[in-house]
């Protein structure tokens, strides 16, 4: 086991240990190393990262964020398994909210309030979201989770989601972007759009994704059980 791998794993293990203080950080680091060395694809990606031969700063930054994400999720998988063993449940019984489902739930919460059933047309998309609590049919509990998560969010992100899905719920991102630059729209509304969402479709989508990621973190974070090819770094904070 090389020193670079062990050092990086220990750094990640310390971060995971902050969330799971009952799990030995040395054990977390060891499990991360074993995971990296035991996966040909991940090990090759780690070696590429060490070489650092990237053609742009953006690609180098992406690779760094991706490696940190892979290491962190490997550590979290082990820590969750250990905690599950301590308290007597199965780690795979945990529920995780994907960003797509969270968007549906937040939109529903702000438009209809608490409900026992998904809105017509959304039930199929919710049912296809593997590993999410709504697949068990208890949609109300999922909405209550979202309500709790929104209460825990910093006001900046809570207000952003409320403005998008309550005040502008039926308006598309493209139309919102057009409103931001339309002088016929009331100045106060244009200022609110610029403050909470930005001026372009990309800014609107990006800021909403970041707010949903913040909400996701309040509900336990993304699933650490996704496959390596699905590993994506967290977006920058805006």
N, C-alpha and C positions, 0 to 999 in steps of 0.2 A: 504494500500500500504506500503510494508516494506521499511526500510531505504536503504537497499542494492540495491534494484531495482531502487529506485528513484535516488540514487547517481550515479549508472552506467548509467542510462538513461540520467541524466544531463551531464555527461561526454561525452557521445555520441552526445547529442544534441548540445553541444558546437562545436564539430567537424563538424557536419552537417551545423550549423549556419555559419561557415566560408565560405561555398559555397553558402549559401542562407541567406545573412545578412538581408533581408527584412522580414524574418519570425521570430517570437518571439521564442527564444530558450526554454523558459519555456513551450510554447505550444508544441514544438517538443518533449520535454522530457515527457510531459503528454501523448501525442499520442503514444510514444514508450511504456510507462507503460501500457496503455490501450490495446495495441496490445498484449503484453506479457501475461497480465492477461486474455485477451479474447480468447487466443488460448491455448487449453488444451495441445497440443503437445509442443508448444514453452515454456509454463509455466513449464511443467515437465522437459524440457531440462535445463531451467534456474535453477530450484531447484537442479538438478543433478550437475550443474556447481558449485553452492554454496557449496554443500557437499564436492566437490573436491576429491572424492574417485576414483582416476584413478590408473590403474595398471602400468602406465609408464609415464615418463615425456613427451614423444611424444604425448600420448593420451591427457594429460592435456593441452598441448600447442594447440593441434588441437581443443579441446573443447573451449578454451579461444578465439581462432581466429574465430571460428564458431559463438559463441555468439556475438562477436563484429560485425561480418558481418550481422547477423540477426537484431541486434539493429540498425545498421547504415542504412540498407535498409528500415527498418520500418520508421525511421526518414526521409529518403530521399523521400519516397512515400508521406508522409504528406507534406513535404516542397515543392515538385514539384506540388502537388495539389493546395497548397496555392498560389504559384507563378503563376500557370496557371489561377487561378481565378482573380489574380491582373491584368494580361495582356490580358485576354479574349480568351484563347484557352483551349482545353481539354488536360489533362495530358496524356491520353492514345494515343494522336496523336504523341507523341514524338517517335523518332526512336532510336533504340539501336543496336549496332553491337555485335553479339556473337563472341566468339573466333574462332569458326569453319569458319564462314563467313569471318572474318577478314583475316584468313590465305589464303582463296581462293582469296580474293581481293588483298592482298599484293603480292601473287604469280603472279596474272594476271598483276598487275601494273608493276612489275619488268620484266616480260617476254614479255608483249605485249604493255605496255603503256596504255594510256587512250582509252577506247572502249565503244561503246554504248550497246554492247551485251556481256553476259558472254560467255566464250569459250565453244565450243561444248563438251558435257559431263558434264558440270558444272551447266547448267541452272536448271536441276531438283533439285540438292542439294541446290542451292541458293533459289529456290522457296519454299523449305520445311523449310527454316529457319524462323520460325514465329517471327513477331515483328521487323524484320530487314527492312531497307529502300529498299533493292534490291527487296523485294517481290512485290513492286509496279511497278517494271519493269524499273525504272530509274537507270540502272547500271552505267551509266556515272557519275551521281551525287555521287554514292557510291565511285567510284574510285577517284573522286575529293576530297571527304572527307578524304579518305586514304592518298592522296597526301598531303593534309593540315596537317593531323595528323603526318605524317612522318617528315614534316618540323619542327614541334614543338617538336619532340622527342629529348632527349639528343643524342649526336653523338654516344655514346656507343651502344645504342639500335637500332638506325637507321642503323649503319654500320653492326650490327649483322644480321638484317633482309635482308639488301641488299646483304651481302655475301652469306647468305643461299639461297635466292630466285632468285638472279640474277646470281651470280658467280657459284653457285652449284644447280641451279634450277631443273635440271632433275635428280639429284643424290639422292638416298634414304638416310635416316638417317643411315641405316646399312652400306651402302657403304662409307659414310662419316667417320663413326667410324673406318672402316677398313683402309681408307686412312690415318687417323691420326696416325696409328701405322705402316704403311708400309714404310720402308726405301727406297723403290723404288720411292716413291712420292717425288717431289722436296722439299727440307727442308723449303723453304719459304712458300710453300703452307701448309705444315704440321703445321708450326708455326701459320699461319693465322687461320687454323681450330681450333687449341688448344686455341688461343686467343679469338676467337669469339664464338665458339660452344662447345669446350671441346673435350674429348677423347672417350666417350662412347655414345651409343644410348640414354641412360637415360639423360645424361648431355645435349645432343643436343636437345632432346624434351623439357627438362626443361627450358633451356635458351631461346629457341624460344617461349615457352609459356609465360615466363616472359616478353619478349620484346613485344609480342602481347598484354599482359595485360597493359603494359605501353602505347601502342598505343591506346588501348581501353579507357584508362582513359583520353587521349587527345580528344577523340570523345564523351565525356559525361559519360563514365564509363559503367559498366554492368547494365542491366535492374534491377531496384529495384522491379519489379513486378513479379519476379519468385516465385514459391511456396516454402514453408519452406523446403520441402524435397530436393529441388534443391539448397539450400543455401550452398555455399562452400567458405571457407576462401581464401583470396588472397595468392598466393604462396610467398615464401620468395624472397627477392630481391637478385639477383646475378649480 
